[in-house]
Amino acid sequence: VTRTVNVIDTVAPVITLNGSTPMTVQCGSGYTEPGATATDACDGSITVVITGSVPAAVGTYTVTYKATDSAGNVATVTRTVNVIDTVAPVITLNGSNPMTADCSTGYVEPGATAVDACDGSVAVVITGSVPSVVGTYTVTYTATDAHGNTATATRTVNMTTKTKPSANAFNATPTSIKGGKTTTVNLHYGFNAHCANITWDVECVASPSAGSVITKIDNNTFSIKAVTGAVYTFTLIVTDTVGNSSSYTTTVTGT
């Protein structure tokens, strides 16, 4: 007696994905295919054919894995890949930070560039002003990509000046004062302070000084009991907030 035994294969291979599904990928980092394996009860390890692509653009994509055994049984598995963008652009400032500018020439904005992993070059919006006045100022640079991620950078600008402050037509009235008599001497001057605040001081020295009485009322007025033949030298010193200084002199004679 004989028995006929038909061994058949109607069971598809089993596909196992490497990595997770769904899988999340940051835009710009690139998708690396983790692959998959397939095992068949009859054939053992089976080749897995992968189809579908994951571009760099934000979106949801499907990768398909297919394995076919020698009996023609087919198994199919899919992986969902979500490409997202949660990373802000990178801003690069042109020029130095902090930056020093001279108010005689003013501040020239050097600008900035921004690059995003998904969008490439991104526009930079610049806010803040730097007036030609001595001080410290902040300029802000903002870049936003197509998915709403925002980057911000700041530049500190120190506005200064190397130009000395100046006085105009420093002189005194009267130009001569009677010896032995107390006389009020008035000083006349104006200032060109450029772009910094200034302070000023006036001092008076007699040569020879014996017998002279010099009383400073303020920076514009002195009361002097003069000595005949003495020369009274008035010195005006003008200093700005940056430390630049200029000095001027004018004289009055005792007669």
Backbone torsions as a table, in degrees:
resi	resn	phi	psi	omega
1	VAL	NA	140.7	178.5
2	THR	-121.5	151.6	174.5
3	ARG	-123.2	133.3	176.2
4	THR	-97.6	124.7	179.4
5	VAL	-116.8	119.8	178.4
6	ASN	-99.7	109.7	175.4
7	VAL	-89.1	116.4	-175.4
8	ILE	-115.2	165.1	176.7
9	ASP	-133.2	103.9	178.1
10	THR	-119.2	9.9	-177.7
11	VAL	-105.2	126.9	-179.6
12	ALA	-72.2	158.7	175.7
13	PRO	-62.8	164.8	176.3
14	VAL	-107.7	121.9	-178.9
15	ILE	-98.2	132.7	176.3
16	THR	-119.5	120.6	-179.9
17	LEU	-78.4	136.0	167.6
18	ASN	-81.1	140.0	-179.2
19	GLY	80.1	-177.3	-172.7
20	SER	-92.2	161.2	168.3
21	THR	-147.8	125.7	-0.7
22	PRO	-68.6	158.7	179.0
23	MET	-116.5	139.3	179.7
24	THR	-109.9	130.8	-178.2
25	VAL	-127.4	135.0	177.0
26	GLN	-77.9	131.2	179.4
27	CYS	-57.0	134.3	179.2
28	GLY	95.4	-20.8	179.6
29	SER	-84.7	-16.8	179.2
30	GLY	84.0	147.5	178.9
31	TYR	-97.0	125.5	176.0
32	THR	-106.5	118.6	-176.5
33	GLU	-68.5	118.0	-179.9
34	PRO	-80.2	-13.9	175.9
35	GLY	78.6	-172.6	-178.7
36	ALA	-158.8	163.1	175.8
37	THR	-123.6	155.3	178.2
38	ALA	-136.5	135.0	179.0
39	THR	-126.4	134.3	180.0
40	ASP	-115.6	141.2	-178.4
41	ALA	-60.1	-32.3	-178.8
42	CYS	-95.8	-43.8	-170.2
43	ASP	-95.2	-8.6	-177.6
44	GLY	76.2	-133.1	-178.2
45	SER	-71.2	132.4	-176.5
46	ILE	-121.1	143.8	176.0
47	THR	-68.7	138.9	178.0
48	VAL	-107.3	126.5	177.0
49	VAL	-97.4	126.0	-176.1
50	ILE	-109.0	130.6	176.7
51	THR	-129.9	156.6	-178.2
52	GLY	103.1	148.6	-178.4
53	SER	-127.9	158.5	178.2
54	VAL	-124.2	96.2	179.7
55	PRO	-71.5	174.9	-176.7
56	ALA	-76.8	-16.3	-175.4
57	ALA	-72.5	149.2	177.8
58	VAL	-62.4	134.8	-179.9
59	GLY	163.3	-178.2	178.5
60	THR	-113.8	129.1	-173.7
61	TYR	-129.6	158.9	-178.7
62	THR	-123.5	130.3	174.6
63	VAL	-111.6	132.0	-176.1
64	THR	-109.9	137.3	179.9
65	TYR	-120.0	127.6	-175.3
66	LYS	-131.7	133.8	178.3
67	ALA	-132.7	133.9	-178.5
68	THR	-125.7	126.7	179.0
69	ASP	-85.7	177.9	-175.5
70	SER	-68.0	-16.8	178.4
71	ALA	-91.5	0.9	177.8
72	GLY	88.7	7.6	176.8
73	ASN	-77.4	131.5	-172.8
74	VAL	-115.6	133.7	172.8
75	ALA	-117.3	141.4	179.4
76	THR	-134.3	134.7	176.3
77	VAL	-135.3	146.9	177.8
78	THR	-121.4	153.1	174.3
79	ARG	-122.4	134.5	175.3
80	THR	-94.7	129.3	179.2
81	VAL	-119.7	120.7	177.9
82	ASN	-101.5	114.9	175.3
83	VAL	-93.4	118.9	-176.2
84	ILE	-118.6	167.1	176.1
85	ASP	-135.0	104.5	176.7
86	THR	-122.0	9.8	-176.8
87	VAL	-105.4	129.2	-179.6
88	ALA	-74.0	159.4	175.1
89	PRO	-62.0	163.7	175.9
90	VAL	-105.9	122.2	-178.9
91	ILE	-97.0	133.1	175.9
92	THR	-119.9	120.7	-179.9
93	LEU	-80.1	135.1	169.3
94	ASN	-80.3	141.2	179.9
95	GLY	81.7	-178.2	-173.5
96	SER	-85.9	161.7	176.2
97	ASN	-151.2	113.0	3.8
98	PRO	-71.8	161.6	-178.6
99	MET	-121.4	141.0	176.9
100	THR	-109.4	131.6	179.3
101	ALA	-127.9	152.3	177.9
102	ASP	-102.9	132.0	-174.6
103	CYS	-69.6	-12.4	176.8
104	SER	-70.1	-27.8	178.5
105	THR	-109.4	-16.7	-179.9
106	GLY	82.1	173.5	-178.9
107	TYR	-94.4	127.8	175.7
108	VAL	-108.6	117.2	-176.7
109	GLU	-66.9	118.4	179.7
110	PRO	-81.6	-14.6	175.7
111	GLY	81.5	-172.8	-178.8
112	ALA	-158.9	162.2	175.9
113	THR	-124.0	156.4	177.9
114	ALA	-138.0	135.5	179.6
115	VAL	-126.1	132.5	179.1
116	ASP	-113.6	143.1	-177.9
117	ALA	-61.2	-31.0	-179.7
118	CYS	-95.4	-44.1	-169.9
119	ASP	-95.9	-7.4	-176.7
120	GLY	74.7	-134.3	-178.6
121	SER	-69.6	132.5	-178.4
122	VAL	-124.1	142.2	179.8
123	ALA	-65.3	144.3	178.3
124	VAL	-111.4	126.9	177.4
125	VAL	-98.1	127.0	-175.7
126	ILE	-109.4	128.6	177.3
127	THR	-129.3	155.5	-178.0
128	GLY	104.1	145.5	-178.5
129	SER	-124.4	154.9	178.7
130	VAL	-125.7	95.4	180.0
131	PRO	-73.9	163.4	178.6
132	SER	-84.7	59.7	177.4
133	VAL	-134.1	133.4	-178.4
134	VAL	-55.3	129.6	-180.0
135	GLY	164.5	-177.4	178.7
136	THR	-115.2	129.3	-174.0
137	TYR	-129.4	158.9	-179.9
138	THR	-121.8	129.9	174.1
139	VAL	-110.4	133.1	-176.0
140	THR	-111.7	137.1	-179.5
141	TYR	-119.8	127.4	-177.2
142	THR	-128.2	134.5	177.5
143	ALA	-133.1	131.6	-179.4
144	THR	-125.1	128.9	-179.7
145	ASP	-84.5	-179.8	-174.3
146	ALA	-66.3	-15.8	-176.9
147	HIS	-108.6	16.4	172.0
148	GLY	85.0	6.7	176.8
149	ASN	-80.5	128.6	-173.1
150	THR	-118.1	135.2	174.6
151	ALA	-116.9	145.5	179.6
152	THR	-134.1	137.0	174.3
153	ALA	-134.9	154.1	179.4
154	THR	-128.3	152.2	174.4
155	ARG	-124.3	133.7	174.8
156	THR	-93.9	126.8	179.6
157	VAL	-116.5	119.5	177.0
158	ASN	-97.7	108.2	179.0
159	MET	-88.0	125.2	-178.2
160	THR	-137.0	-172.9	176.1
161	THR	-151.9	145.4	173.4
162	LYS	-106.1	0.4	-178.4
163	THR	-85.2	125.2	-178.4
164	LYS	-71.6	146.1	173.4
165	PRO	-68.6	155.0	-176.8
166	SER	-132.7	155.1	176.0
167	ALA	-112.1	150.4	-178.8
168	ASN	-111.5	127.7	170.6
169	ALA	50.6	59.0	177.9
170	PHE	-74.5	113.3	179.7
171	ASN	-151.7	171.6	-176.3
172	ALA	-129.0	151.7	170.9
173	THR	-133.5	134.5	-5.3
174	PRO	-74.5	169.5	179.0
175	THR	-89.2	-11.0	175.1
176	SER	-140.4	145.7	-178.4
177	ILE	-132.1	146.3	-174.2
178	LYS	-73.5	129.2	177.2
179	GLY	-61.2	136.5	179.8
180	GLY	83.7	-5.9	-178.1
181	LYS	-111.9	142.4	176.3
182	THR	-85.8	123.3	-175.3
183	THR	-128.7	144.0	174.7
184	THR	-89.4	124.9	177.6
185	VAL	-107.7	125.3	179.2
186	ASN	-104.7	133.7	179.9
187	LEU	-102.8	145.9	-177.2
188	HIS	-128.8	126.6	178.9
189	TYR	-165.6	160.5	173.2
190	GLY	-134.3	168.2	-175.3
191	PHE	-126.0	148.0	165.2
192	ASN	-116.4	102.2	-172.2
193	ALA	-88.1	-1.4	-177.7
194	HIS	56.6	-119.1	-173.8
195	CYS	-118.3	16.5	179.3
196	ALA	-127.5	151.4	173.1
197	ASN	-67.9	152.6	-176.9
198	ILE	-128.4	158.5	167.4
199	THR	-127.0	154.6	180.0
200	TRP	-145.9	155.4	-179.4
201	ASP	-145.0	144.6	177.9
202	VAL	-123.4	132.0	175.6
203	GLU	-126.0	152.6	179.5
204	CYS	-125.8	133.4	178.4
205	VAL	-128.0	133.7	178.6
206	ALA	-99.6	140.9	175.2
207	SER	-136.9	115.3	-6.4
208	PRO	-72.0	159.1	-173.4
209	SER	-95.6	-11.3	-174.7
210	ALA	-58.1	124.6	176.4
211	GLY	87.8	-14.1	-179.6
212	SER	-77.7	141.8	174.3
213	VAL	-122.2	113.2	-176.7
214	ILE	-113.3	119.1	178.7
215	THR	-117.3	120.5	179.1
216	LYS	-86.9	116.6	177.2
217	ILE	-80.8	-52.1	173.9
218	ASP	-159.9	-169.9	-177.7
219	ASN	-69.5	-7.6	-178.6
220	ASN	-110.8	-15.6	-170.9
221	THR	-137.7	132.9	174.3
222	PHE	-128.0	142.6	172.3
223	SER	-106.6	122.3	-173.2
224	ILE	-127.7	126.7	167.3
225	LYS	-93.6	107.0	-166.4
226	ALA	-86.0	158.9	171.2
227	VAL	-114.0	131.8	179.7
228	THR	-59.8	131.3	179.1
229	GLY	90.3	-11.0	178.7
230	ALA	-78.4	147.6	174.8
231	VAL	-109.8	126.8	-179.1
232	TYR	-103.1	114.3	-177.8
233	THR	-102.0	121.0	176.8
234	PHE	-99.3	129.2	179.3
235	THR	-117.6	122.8	177.4
236	LEU	-103.3	123.4	177.4
237	ILE	-116.6	122.9	-178.4
238	VAL	-113.4	126.8	-177.9
239	THR	-131.2	132.9	177.5
240	ASP	-94.8	175.3	-174.6
241	THR	-70.3	-12.3	177.9
242	VAL	-91.3	-13.1	179.4
243	GLY	104.5	0.6	174.1
244	ASN	-71.6	138.4	-174.4
245	SER	-138.6	145.1	174.6
246	SER	-135.6	150.7	178.9
247	SER	-131.6	149.8	-177.7
248	TYR	-140.1	150.9	178.8
249	THR	-130.7	153.2	170.8
250	THR	-148.4	155.6	-174.2
251	THR	-126.2	155.2	174.4
252	VAL	-131.9	138.2	-175.8
253	THR	-106.6	137.3	172.7
254	GLY	-83.6	128.6	-176.1
255	THR	-115.5	NA	NA
